[in-house]
Amino acid sequence: MKQPDKTLGELQADLVAASQQLFEGDLGAADAWLNRPLRAIGYERPVDCMESAESVRKMLDVIGRLEHGVFN
């Protein structure tokens, strides 16, 4: 889902909110996930992928796939 009208800051806020939603509001689990290397993004940490809109959108896509049970 592309969101070209959003600023980088808005996309970053969306990513943090989406990670919290992924863990049903558990802020600790969301923070741990954001700071853990993920295979889906080449073993990088999601927080390290927040410097460009394209990277943030990619992370939002990863969360969307996880929510729908698509793990690869």
PyMOL Python script that loads the backbone (N, CA, C, O; Angstrom):
from pymol import cmd

cmd.read_pdbstr("""\
ATOM      1  N   MET A   1       0.848  -1.169   0.000  1.00  0.00           N
ATOM      2  CA  MET A   1       0.000   0.000   0.000  1.00  0.00           C
ATOM      3  C   MET A   1       0.895   1.233   0.000  1.00  0.00           C
ATOM      4  O   MET A   1       1.533   1.526   1.011  1.00  0.00           O
ATOM      5  N   LYS A   2       0.953   1.947  -1.091  1.00  0.00           N
ATOM      6  CA  LYS A   2       1.781   3.138  -1.185  1.00  0.00           C
ATOM      7  C   LYS A   2       1.058   4.328  -0.592  1.00  0.00           C
ATOM      8  O   LYS A   2      -0.157   4.472  -0.719  1.00  0.00           O
ATOM      9  N   GLN A   3       1.835   5.178   0.060  1.00  0.00           N
ATOM     10  CA  GLN A   3       1.287   6.366   0.693  1.00  0.00           C
ATOM     11  C   GLN A   3       2.150   7.564   0.318  1.00  0.00           C
ATOM     12  O   GLN A   3       2.870   8.094   1.165  1.00  0.00           O
ATOM     13  N   PRO A   4       2.089   7.998  -0.941  1.00  0.00           N
ATOM     14  CA  PRO A   4       3.011   9.030  -1.406  1.00  0.00           C
ATOM     15  C   PRO A   4       2.798  10.401  -0.767  1.00  0.00           C
ATOM     16  O   PRO A   4       3.704  11.234  -0.791  1.00  0.00           O
ATOM     17  N   ASP A   5       1.634  10.646  -0.205  1.00  0.00           N
ATOM     18  CA  ASP A   5       1.351  11.964   0.344  1.00  0.00           C
ATOM     19  C   ASP A   5       1.864  12.145   1.767  1.00  0.00           C
ATOM     20  O   ASP A   5       1.813  13.255   2.297  1.00  0.00           O
ATOM     21  N   LYS A   6       2.352  11.094   2.391  1.00  0.00           N
ATOM     22  CA  LYS A   6       2.808  11.185   3.773  1.00  0.00           C
ATOM     23  C   LYS A   6       4.281  11.577   3.832  1.00  0.00           C
ATOM     24  O   LYS A   6       5.079  11.193   2.976  1.00  0.00           O
ATOM     25  N   THR A   7       4.619  12.343   4.851  1.00  0.00           N
ATOM     26  CA  THR A   7       6.012  12.711   5.076  1.00  0.00           C
ATOM     27  C   THR A   7       6.746  11.536   5.713  1.00  0.00           C
ATOM     28  O   THR A   7       6.125  10.582   6.182  1.00  0.00           O
ATOM     29  N   LEU A   8       8.058  11.616   5.725  1.00  0.00           N
ATOM     30  CA  LEU A   8       8.859  10.574   6.355  1.00  0.00           C
ATOM     31  C   LEU A   8       8.476  10.440   7.831  1.00  0.00           C
ATOM     32  O   LEU A   8       8.342   9.328   8.341  1.00  0.00           O
ATOM     33  N   GLY A   9       8.302  11.557   8.505  1.00  0.00           N
ATOM     34  CA  GLY A   9       7.921  11.522   9.923  1.00  0.00           C
ATOM     35  C   GLY A   9       6.586  10.833  10.148  1.00  0.00           C
ATOM     36  O   GLY A   9       6.425  10.076  11.105  1.00  0.00           O
ATOM     37  N   GLU A  10       5.632  11.095   9.267  1.00  0.00           N
ATOM     38  CA  GLU A  10       4.326  10.445   9.381  1.00  0.00           C
ATOM     39  C   GLU A  10       4.440   8.944   9.133  1.00  0.00           C
ATOM     40  O   GLU A  10       3.803   8.145   9.819  1.00  0.00           O
ATOM     41  N   LEU A  11       5.250   8.568   8.153  1.00  0.00           N
ATOM     42  CA  LEU A  11       5.454   7.144   7.877  1.00  0.00           C
ATOM     43  C   LEU A  11       6.148   6.459   9.047  1.00  0.00           C
ATOM     44  O   LEU A  11       5.807   5.329   9.397  1.00  0.00           O
ATOM     45  N   GLN A  12       7.119   7.133   9.652  1.00  0.00           N
ATOM     46  CA  GLN A  12       7.801   6.560  10.813  1.00  0.00           C
ATOM     47  C   GLN A  12       6.816   6.356  11.962  1.00  0.00           C
ATOM     48  O   GLN A  12       6.852   5.326  12.634  1.00  0.00           O
ATOM     49  N   ALA A  13       5.949   7.319  12.186  1.00  0.00           N
ATOM     50  CA  ALA A  13       4.927   7.188  13.230  1.00  0.00           C
ATOM     51  C   ALA A  13       3.980   6.036  12.901  1.00  0.00           C
ATOM     52  O   ALA A  13       3.575   5.292  13.795  1.00  0.00           O
ATOM     53  N   ASP A  14       3.628   5.884  11.635  1.00  0.00           N
ATOM     54  CA  ASP A  14       2.784   4.762  11.202  1.00  0.00           C
ATOM     55  C   ASP A  14       3.464   3.433  11.494  1.00  0.00           C
ATOM     56  O   ASP A  14       2.815   2.479  11.923  1.00  0.00           O
ATOM     57  N   LEU A  15       4.777   3.368  11.260  1.00  0.00           N
ATOM     58  CA  LEU A  15       5.512   2.129  11.500  1.00  0.00           C
ATOM     59  C   LEU A  15       5.520   1.774  12.983  1.00  0.00           C
ATOM     60  O   LEU A  15       5.303   0.619  13.350  1.00  0.00           O
ATOM     61  N   VAL A  16       5.765   2.750  13.819  1.00  0.00           N
ATOM     62  CA  VAL A  16       5.757   2.494  15.268  1.00  0.00           C
ATOM     63  C   VAL A  16       4.369   2.043  15.705  1.00  0.00           C
ATOM     64  O   VAL A  16       4.242   1.084  16.467  1.00  0.00           O
ATOM     65  N   ALA A  17       3.333   2.722  15.234  1.00  0.00           N
ATOM     66  CA  ALA A  17       1.955   2.347  15.587  1.00  0.00           C
ATOM     67  C   ALA A  17       1.619   0.952  15.070  1.00  0.00           C
ATOM     68  O   ALA A  17       0.978   0.171  15.773  1.00  0.00           O
ATOM     69  N   ALA A  18       2.045   0.632  13.853  1.00  0.00           N
ATOM     70  CA  ALA A  18       1.764  -0.686  13.274  1.00  0.00           C
ATOM     71  C   ALA A  18       2.477  -1.785  14.056  1.00  0.00           C
ATOM     72  O   ALA A  18       1.930  -2.873  14.239  1.00  0.00           O
ATOM     73  N   SER A  19       3.691  -1.505  14.516  1.00  0.00           N
ATOM     74  CA  SER A  19       4.406  -2.518  15.301  1.00  0.00           C
ATOM     75  C   SER A  19       3.720  -2.732  16.643  1.00  0.00           C
ATOM     76  O   SER A  19       3.670  -3.858  17.139  1.00  0.00           O
ATOM     77  N   GLN A  20       3.199  -1.677  17.229  1.00  0.00           N
ATOM     78  CA  GLN A  20       2.459  -1.811  18.486  1.00  0.00           C
ATOM     79  C   GLN A  20       1.171  -2.593  18.263  1.00  0.00           C
ATOM     80  O   GLN A  20       0.792  -3.424  19.089  1.00  0.00           O
ATOM     81  N   GLN A  21       0.510  -2.329  17.161  1.00  0.00           N
ATOM     82  CA  GLN A  21      -0.721  -3.060  16.834  1.00  0.00           C
ATOM     83  C   GLN A  21      -0.406  -4.534  16.576  1.00  0.00           C
ATOM     84  O   GLN A  21      -1.176  -5.408  16.974  1.00  0.00           O
ATOM     85  N   LEU A  22       0.712  -4.813  15.918  1.00  0.00           N
ATOM     86  CA  LEU A  22       1.116  -6.188  15.643  1.00  0.00           C
ATOM     87  C   LEU A  22       1.223  -6.988  16.939  1.00  0.00           C
ATOM     88  O   LEU A  22       0.899  -8.175  16.978  1.00  0.00           O
ATOM     89  N   PHE A  23       1.680  -6.323  17.994  1.00  0.00           N
ATOM     90  CA  PHE A  23       1.843  -6.984  19.294  1.00  0.00           C
ATOM     91  C   PHE A  23       0.733  -6.609  20.267  1.00  0.00           C
ATOM     92  O   PHE A  23       0.917  -6.635  21.484  1.00  0.00           O
ATOM     93  N   GLU A  24      -0.422  -6.259  19.708  1.00  0.00           N
ATOM     94  CA  GLU A  24      -1.645  -5.996  20.480  1.00  0.00           C
ATOM     95  C   GLU A  24      -1.426  -5.004  21.617  1.00  0.00           C
ATOM     96  O   GLU A  24      -1.924  -5.194  22.727  1.00  0.00           O
ATOM     97  N   GLY A  25      -0.676  -3.942  21.325  1.00  0.00           N
ATOM     98  CA  GLY A  25      -0.472  -2.871  22.290  1.00  0.00           C
ATOM     99  C   GLY A  25       0.651  -3.103  23.282  1.00  0.00           C
ATOM    100  O   GLY A  25       0.878  -2.266  24.157  1.00  0.00           O
ATOM    101  N   ASP A  26       1.356  -4.214  23.169  1.00  0.00           N
ATOM    102  CA  ASP A  26       2.475  -4.504  24.069  1.00  0.00           C
ATOM    103  C   ASP A  26       3.682  -3.687  23.602  1.00  0.00           C
ATOM    104  O   ASP A  26       4.380  -4.071  22.664  1.00  0.00           O
ATOM    105  N   LEU A  27       3.913  -2.559  24.270  1.00  0.00           N
ATOM    106  CA  LEU A  27       4.970  -1.642  23.841  1.00  0.00           C
ATOM    107  C   LEU A  27       6.356  -2.263  23.943  1.00  0.00           C
ATOM    108  O   LEU A  27       7.214  -2.010  23.098  1.00  0.00           O
ATOM    109  N   GLY A  28       6.579  -3.070  24.967  1.00  0.00           N
ATOM    110  CA  GLY A  28       7.875  -3.734  25.131  1.00  0.00           C
ATOM    111  C   GLY A  28       8.162  -4.699  24.000  1.00  0.00           C
ATOM    112  O   GLY A  28       9.270  -4.732  23.466  1.00  0.00           O
ATOM    113  N   ALA A  29       7.160  -5.484  23.636  1.00  0.00           N
ATOM    114  CA  ALA A  29       7.328  -6.448  22.542  1.00  0.00           C
ATOM    115  C   ALA A  29       7.530  -5.717  21.215  1.00  0.00           C
ATOM    116  O   ALA A  29       8.346  -6.136  20.395  1.00  0.00           O
ATOM    117  N   ALA A  30       6.798  -4.640  21.003  1.00  0.00           N
ATOM    118  CA  ALA A  30       6.947  -3.855  19.774  1.00  0.00           C
ATOM    119  C   ALA A  30       8.342  -3.252  19.693  1.00  0.00           C
ATOM    120  O   ALA A  30       8.973  -3.279  18.636  1.00  0.00           O
ATOM    121  N   ASP A  31       8.825  -2.706  20.809  1.00  0.00           N
ATOM    122  CA  ASP A  31      10.162  -2.115  20.837  1.00  0.00           C
ATOM    123  C   ASP A  31      11.228  -3.176  20.589  1.00  0.00           C
ATOM    124  O   ASP A  31      12.191  -2.937  19.861  1.00  0.00           O
ATOM    125  N   ALA A  32      11.053  -4.344  21.194  1.00  0.00           N
ATOM    126  CA  ALA A  32      12.013  -5.429  20.986  1.00  0.00           C
ATOM    127  C   ALA A  32      12.032  -5.850  19.517  1.00  0.00           C
ATOM    128  O   ALA A  32      13.099  -6.090  18.953  1.00  0.00           O
ATOM    129  N   TRP A  33      10.863  -5.938  18.903  1.00  0.00           N
ATOM    130  CA  TRP A  33      10.779  -6.328  17.494  1.00  0.00           C
ATOM    131  C   TRP A  33      11.459  -5.290  16.598  1.00  0.00           C
ATOM    132  O   TRP A  33      12.174  -5.648  15.662  1.00  0.00           O
ATOM    133  N   LEU A  34      11.236  -4.020  16.883  1.00  0.00           N
ATOM    134  CA  LEU A  34      11.839  -2.953  16.085  1.00  0.00           C
ATOM    135  C   LEU A  34      13.362  -2.947  16.191  1.00  0.00           C
ATOM    136  O   LEU A  34      14.045  -2.454  15.292  1.00  0.00           O
ATOM    137  N   ASN A  35      13.893  -3.487  17.273  1.00  0.00           N
ATOM    138  CA  ASN A  35      15.336  -3.464  17.510  1.00  0.00           C
ATOM    139  C   ASN A  35      16.017  -4.806  17.271  1.00  0.00           C
ATOM    140  O   ASN A  35      17.203  -4.958  17.566  1.00  0.00           O
ATOM    141  N   ARG A  36      15.287  -5.776  16.744  1.00  0.00           N
ATOM    142  CA  ARG A  36      15.839  -7.114  16.496  1.00  0.00           C
ATOM    143  C   ARG A  36      16.102  -7.290  15.002  1.00  0.00           C
ATOM    144  O   ARG A  36      15.262  -6.913  14.185  1.00  0.00           O
ATOM    145  N   PRO A  37      17.256  -7.857  14.626  1.00  0.00           N
ATOM    146  CA  PRO A  37      17.509  -8.137  13.210  1.00  0.00           C
ATOM    147  C   PRO A  37      16.459  -9.106  12.667  1.00  0.00           C
ATOM    148  O   PRO A  37      16.147 -10.117  13.296  1.00  0.00           O
ATOM    149  N   LEU A  38      15.921  -8.782  11.491  1.00  0.00           N
ATOM    150  CA  LEU A  38      14.876  -9.601  10.885  1.00  0.00           C
ATOM    151  C   LEU A  38      15.355 -10.219   9.580  1.00  0.00           C
ATOM    152  O   LEU A  38      15.942  -9.539   8.739  1.00  0.00           O
ATOM    153  N   ARG A  39      15.103 -11.488   9.421  1.00  0.00           N
ATOM    154  CA  ARG A  39      15.480 -12.190   8.197  1.00  0.00           C
ATOM    155  C   ARG A  39      14.794 -11.572   6.978  1.00  0.00           C
ATOM    156  O   ARG A  39      15.385 -11.496   5.901  1.00  0.00           O
ATOM    157  N   ALA A  40      13.550 -11.132   7.153  1.00  0.00           N
ATOM    158  CA  ALA A  40      12.763 -10.585   6.038  1.00  0.00           C
ATOM    159  C   ALA A  40      13.405  -9.354   5.400  1.00  0.00           C
ATOM    160  O   ALA A  40      13.094  -9.011   4.260  1.00  0.00           O
ATOM    161  N   ILE A  41      14.284  -8.702   6.120  1.00  0.00           N
ATOM    162  CA  ILE A  41      14.935  -7.499   5.578  1.00  0.00           C
ATOM    163  C   ILE A  41      16.457  -7.646   5.608  1.00  0.00           C
ATOM    164  O   ILE A  41      17.183  -6.677   5.831  1.00  0.00           O
ATOM    165  N   GLY A  42      16.920  -8.862   5.382  1.00  0.00           N
ATOM    166  CA  GLY A  42      18.359  -9.108   5.300  1.00  0.00           C
ATOM    167  C   GLY A  42      19.073  -8.987   6.626  1.00  0.00           C
ATOM    168  O   GLY A  42      20.226  -8.560   6.681  1.00  0.00           O
ATOM    169  N   TYR A  43      18.397  -9.360   7.689  1.00  0.00           N
ATOM    170  CA  TYR A  43      18.950  -9.345   9.044  1.00  0.00           C
ATOM    171  C   TYR A  43      19.326  -7.939   9.524  1.00  0.00           C
ATOM    172  O   TYR A  43      20.213  -7.773  10.361  1.00  0.00           O
ATOM    173  N   GLU A  44      18.648  -6.951   8.987  1.00  0.00           N
ATOM    174  CA  GLU A  44      18.778  -5.592   9.514  1.00  0.00           C
ATOM    175  C   GLU A  44      17.713  -5.385  10.581  1.00  0.00           C
ATOM    176  O   GLU A  44      16.740  -6.136  10.652  1.00  0.00           O
ATOM    177  N   ARG A  45      17.900  -4.377  11.401  1.00  0.00           N
ATOM    178  CA  ARG A  45      16.899  -4.038  12.407  1.00  0.00           C
ATOM    179  C   ARG A  45      15.921  -3.032  11.795  1.00  0.00           C
ATOM    180  O   ARG A  45      16.335  -2.124  11.075  1.00  0.00           O
ATOM    181  N   PRO A  46      14.627  -3.191  12.081  1.00  0.00           N
ATOM    182  CA  PRO A  46      13.653  -2.234  11.544  1.00  0.00           C
ATOM    183  C   PRO A  46      13.996  -0.778  11.886  1.00  0.00           C
ATOM    184  O   PRO A  46      13.788   0.108  11.056  1.00  0.00           O
ATOM    185  N   VAL A  47      14.514  -0.517  13.087  1.00  0.00           N
ATOM    186  CA  VAL A  47      14.848   0.871  13.434  1.00  0.00           C
ATOM    187  C   VAL A  47      15.937   1.440  12.547  1.00  0.00           C
ATOM    188  O   VAL A  47      16.038   2.655  12.383  1.00  0.00           O
ATOM    189  N   ASP A  48      16.750   0.571  11.975  1.00  0.00           N
ATOM    190  CA  ASP A  48      17.801   1.034  11.070  1.00  0.00           C
ATOM    191  C   ASP A  48      17.268   1.297   9.667  1.00  0.00           C
ATOM    192  O   ASP A  48      17.985   1.817   8.812  1.00  0.00           O
ATOM    193  N   CYS A  49      16.029   0.943   9.436  1.00  0.00           N
ATOM    194  CA  CYS A  49      15.402   1.112   8.113  1.00  0.00           C
ATOM    195  C   CYS A  49      14.405   2.267   8.119  1.00  0.00           C
ATOM    196  O   CYS A  49      13.497   2.310   7.289  1.00  0.00           O
ATOM    197  N   MET A  50      14.571   3.190   9.041  1.00  0.00           N
ATOM    198  CA  MET A  50      13.606   4.276   9.162  1.00  0.00           C
ATOM    199  C   MET A  50      14.112   5.595   8.601  1.00  0.00           C
ATOM    200  O   MET A  50      13.545   6.650   8.887  1.00  0.00           O
ATOM    201  N   GLU A  51      15.177   5.545   7.803  1.00  0.00           N
ATOM    202  CA  GLU A  51      15.780   6.773   7.301  1.00  0.00           C
ATOM    203  C   GLU A  51      15.253   7.229   5.953  1.00  0.00           C
ATOM    204  O   GLU A  51      15.539   8.345   5.520  1.00  0.00           O
ATOM    205  N   SER A  52      14.482   6.374   5.282  1.00  0.00           N
ATOM    206  CA  SER A  52      13.892   6.789   4.010  1.00  0.00           C
ATOM    207  C   SER A  52      12.446   6.313   3.947  1.00  0.00           C
ATOM    208  O   SER A  52      12.079   5.306   4.551  1.00  0.00           O
ATOM    209  N   ALA A  53      11.645   7.047   3.214  1.00  0.00           N
ATOM    210  CA  ALA A  53      10.237   6.693   3.067  1.00  0.00           C
ATOM    211  C   ALA A  53      10.088   5.313   2.445  1.00  0.00           C
ATOM    212  O   ALA A  53       9.214   4.541   2.839  1.00  0.00           O
ATOM    213  N   GLU A  54      10.939   5.002   1.475  1.00  0.00           N
ATOM    214  CA  GLU A  54      10.878   3.703   0.800  1.00  0.00           C
ATOM    215  C   GLU A  54      11.129   2.563   1.791  1.00  0.00           C
ATOM    216  O   GLU A  54      10.426   1.552   1.764  1.00  0.00           O
ATOM    217  N   SER A  55      12.119   2.720   2.655  1.00  0.00           N
ATOM    218  CA  SER A  55      12.426   1.687   3.645  1.00  0.00           C
ATOM    219  C   SER A  55      11.297   1.521   4.650  1.00  0.00           C
ATOM    220  O   SER A  55      10.962   0.403   5.039  1.00  0.00           O
ATOM    221  N   VAL A  56      10.716   2.631   5.065  1.00  0.00           N
ATOM    222  CA  VAL A  56       9.610   2.555   6.023  1.00  0.00           C
ATOM    223  C   VAL A  56       8.417   1.853   5.381  1.00  0.00           C
ATOM    224  O   VAL A  56       7.759   1.031   6.019  1.00  0.00           O
ATOM    225  N   ARG A  57       8.141   2.172   4.135  1.00  0.00           N
ATOM    226  CA  ARG A  57       7.044   1.491   3.433  1.00  0.00           C
ATOM    227  C   ARG A  57       7.312  -0.006   3.335  1.00  0.00           C
ATOM    228  O   ARG A  57       6.391  -0.813   3.459  1.00  0.00           O
ATOM    229  N   LYS A  58       8.558  -0.375   3.114  1.00  0.00           N
ATOM    230  CA  LYS A  58       8.930  -1.788   3.048  1.00  0.00           C
ATOM    231  C   LYS A  58       8.648  -2.460   4.396  1.00  0.00           C
ATOM    232  O   LYS A  58       8.141  -3.581   4.438  1.00  0.00           O
ATOM    233  N   MET A  59       8.972  -1.785   5.480  1.00  0.00           N
ATOM    234  CA  MET A  59       8.718  -2.345   6.810  1.00  0.00           C
ATOM    235  C   MET A  59       7.218  -2.458   7.074  1.00  0.00           C
ATOM    236  O   MET A  59       6.768  -3.432   7.678  1.00  0.00           O
ATOM    237  N   LEU A  60       6.448  -1.478   6.631  1.00  0.00           N
ATOM    238  CA  LEU A  60       4.989  -1.558   6.783  1.00  0.00           C
ATOM    239  C   LEU A  60       4.445  -2.748   6.002  1.00  0.00           C
ATOM    240  O   LEU A  60       3.497  -3.401   6.437  1.00  0.00           O
ATOM    241  N   ASP A  61       5.048  -3.027   4.845  1.00  0.00           N
ATOM    242  CA  ASP A  61       4.658  -4.193   4.059  1.00  0.00           C
ATOM    243  C   ASP A  61       4.977  -5.486   4.811  1.00  0.00           C
ATOM    244  O   ASP A  61       4.178  -6.422   4.808  1.00  0.00           O
ATOM    245  N   VAL A  62       6.149  -5.535   5.455  1.00  0.00           N
ATOM    246  CA  VAL A  62       6.518  -6.717   6.248  1.00  0.00           C
ATOM    247  C   VAL A  62       5.485  -6.935   7.356  1.00  0.00           C
ATOM    248  O   VAL A  62       5.044  -8.063   7.577  1.00  0.00           O
ATOM    249  N   ILE A  63       5.102  -5.877   8.044  1.00  0.00           N
ATOM    250  CA  ILE A  63       4.104  -6.004   9.107  1.00  0.00           C
ATOM    251  C   ILE A  63       2.784  -6.494   8.532  1.00  0.00           C
ATOM    252  O   ILE A  63       2.133  -7.356   9.122  1.00  0.00           O
ATOM    253  N   GLY A  64       2.384  -5.955   7.388  1.00  0.00           N
ATOM    254  CA  GLY A  64       1.154  -6.396   6.756  1.00  0.00           C
ATOM    255  C   GLY A  64       1.184  -7.872   6.418  1.00  0.00           C
ATOM    256  O   GLY A  64       0.191  -8.578   6.593  1.00  0.00           O
ATOM    257  N   ARG A  65       2.330  -8.341   5.930  1.00  0.00           N
ATOM    258  CA  ARG A  65       2.460  -9.773   5.616  1.00  0.00           C
ATOM    259  C   ARG A  65       2.385 -10.619   6.874  1.00  0.00           C
ATOM    260  O   ARG A  65       1.746 -11.671   6.881  1.00  0.00           O
ATOM    261  N   LEU A  66       3.033 -10.166   7.939  1.00  0.00           N
ATOM    262  CA  LEU A  66       2.974 -10.901   9.198  1.00  0.00           C
ATOM    263  C   LEU A  66       1.541 -10.987   9.723  1.00  0.00           C
ATOM    264  O   LEU A  66       1.116 -12.030  10.218  1.00  0.00           O
ATOM    265  N   GLU A  67       0.806  -9.889   9.612  1.00  0.00           N
ATOM    266  CA  GLU A  67      -0.582  -9.870  10.089  1.00  0.00           C
ATOM    267  C   GLU A  67      -1.450 -10.834   9.307  1.00  0.00           C
ATOM    268  O   GLU A  67      -2.457 -11.323   9.820  1.00  0.00           O
ATOM    269  N   HIS A  68      -1.067 -11.112   8.066  1.00  0.00           N
ATOM    270  CA  HIS A  68      -1.867 -12.000   7.226  1.00  0.00           C
ATOM    271  C   HIS A  68      -1.262 -13.395   7.099  1.00  0.00           C
ATOM    272  O   HIS A  68      -1.721 -14.206   6.294  1.00  0.00           O
ATOM    273  N   GLY A  69      -0.228 -13.672   7.896  1.00  0.00           N
ATOM    274  CA  GLY A  69       0.353 -15.016   7.916  1.00  0.00           C
ATOM    275  C   GLY A  69       1.240 -15.351   6.735  1.00  0.00           C
ATOM    276  O   GLY A  69       1.449 -16.525   6.431  1.00  0.00           O
ATOM    277  N   VAL A  70       1.764 -14.338   6.064  1.00  0.00           N
ATOM    278  CA  VAL A  70       2.676 -14.558   4.942  1.00  0.00           C
ATOM    279  C   VAL A  70       4.090 -14.298   5.463  1.00  0.00           C
ATOM    280  O   VAL A  70       4.482 -13.150   5.676  1.00  0.00           O
ATOM    281  N   PHE A  71       4.842 -15.365   5.664  1.00  0.00           N
ATOM    282  CA  PHE A  71       6.132 -15.230   6.325  1.00  0.00           C
ATOM    283  C   PHE A  71       7.333 -15.212   5.399  1.00  0.00           C
ATOM    284  O   PHE A  71       8.457 -15.104   5.888  1.00  0.00           O
ATOM    285  N   ASN A  72       7.158 -15.311   4.086  1.00  0.00           N
ATOM    286  CA  ASN A  72       8.323 -15.267   3.204  1.00  0.00           C
ATOM    287  C   ASN A  72       8.160 -14.214   2.156  1.00  0.00           C
ATOM    288  O   ASN A  72       9.046 -14.032   1.321  1.00  0.00           O
TER     289      ASN A  72
END
""", "prot")
cmd.dss("prot")
cmd.show_as("cartoon", "prot")
cmd.util.cbc("prot")
cmd.orient("prot")
